[in-house]
Amino acid sequence: MGKNLRRISYSWLKLLLLGLLTVASWQGVLSYAVSLPSSSCPADLETLTNLLIQDIPGYANRVIQRVRKLDRPVYLSTYVIVAGRPEFKPLPLVNRQYNPILPNTSQQVFFTTLERRYSQNKVIEAQNYHWLFLTRSQDGWRLALIYTQFGSPSGDEPPTPPQETSDGIIGQAVRLWLRDCRAGAIKQ
């Protein structure tokens, strides 16, 4: 009986030690998680936008691949090749016909993208112009709105009138990038 009591005591001691180690390791994990910043997105609009512009072609191309129809040949897909340097001088948005109830807190950014489509025997390129509105919330930057002017592939015609494209390819890409930025997944 003494041997069995010793075995049971030894088993309980091992379980207690294992439990203490588990609690200690979880405390370490929790303290690390609590010490992480809530958002690693830069608060400065220019820094944020410069990071966004570097990554937007990759994000846009992933959005394009997700929405591409499976029966469509890959060579007919459009690819975002590069995004141009952002400009930060805002256009005035004051409407003189009424007094706004809330102040406009959105920030305006202009940038371009060069997009390319491969045909069976030629390459078609177009430059598109984006007018991005970002707003700062408690947990980081959010997409408020985006307008796009689509350039003509030949360059002979002027771009289209601005169209609201928050749910378009670039709008979705910006929204995904900002989500990843708020989560701390963007390298600075």
Residue pairs with C-beta under 8 A, 6 or more apart in sequence:
36 184
37 184
38 139
39 139
39 140
39 181
39 182
39 184
40 181
40 182
40 184
40 186
40 188
41 48
41 140
41 141
41 178
41 181
41 182
41 186
42 48
42 51
42 188
43 136
45 88
45 107
45 109
45 134
46 86
46 88
48 134
48 141
48 181
49 86
49 88
49 109
49 111
49 134
50 86
51 181
51 186
51 188
52 86
52 174
52 177
52 178
52 181
53 83
53 84
53 85
53 86
53 111
54 83
55 177
55 186
56 80
56 83
56 111
56 113
56 170
56 173
56 174
56 177
57 80
57 81
57 82
57 83
57 113
59 173
59 174
59 176
59 177
60 80
60 113
60 169
60 170
60 173
61 79
61 80
62 173
62 176
63 169
63 172
63 173
63 176
64 77
64 78
64 79
64 80
64 169
65 77
67 169
68 74
68 77
75 118
75 119
75 120
76 117
76 118
76 119
77 117
77 118
78 115
78 116
78 117
78 169
79 115
79 116
79 117
79 118
80 113
80 114
80 115
80 169
80 170
81 113
81 114
81 115
81 116
81 125
82 113
82 114
83 111
83 112
83 113
83 114
84 111
84 112
84 113
84 114
85 111
86 109
86 110
86 111
87 109
87 110
87 111
88 107
88 108
88 109
88 110
89 110
90 107
90 108
91 108
91 131
93 104
105 135
105 136
106 133
106 134
106 135
106 144
106 145
107 133
107 134
107 135
107 136
108 131
108 132
108 133
109 131
109 132
109 133
109 134
110 129
110 130
110 131
110 132
111 130
111 132
112 127
112 128
112 129
112 130
113 127
113 128
113 130
113 170
114 125
114 126
114 127
115 125
115 126
115 127
115 128
116 123
116 124
116 125
117 123
117 124
117 125
117 126
117 153
118 124
124 153
125 153
126 150
126 151
126 152
126 153
127 151
128 148
128 149
128 150
128 151
128 159
128 170
129 148
129 149
129 151
129 159
130 146
130 147
130 148
130 165
130 170
131 146
131 147
131 148
131 162
132 143
132 145
132 146
132 174
133 143
133 144
133 145
133 146
134 141
134 142
134 143
134 144
134 178
135 141
135 142
135 144
136 142
139 182
140 178
140 181
140 182
141 178
141 181
141 182
142 178
143 166
143 171
143 174
143 175
143 178
145 164
145 166
146 164
146 165
146 166
146 168
146 170
146 171
146 174
147 162
147 163
147 164
147 165
148 162
148 163
148 165
148 168
148 170
149 159
149 160
149 161
149 162
149 163
150 159
150 160
150 163
151 159
152 158
152 159
165 171
166 175
177 186
180 186
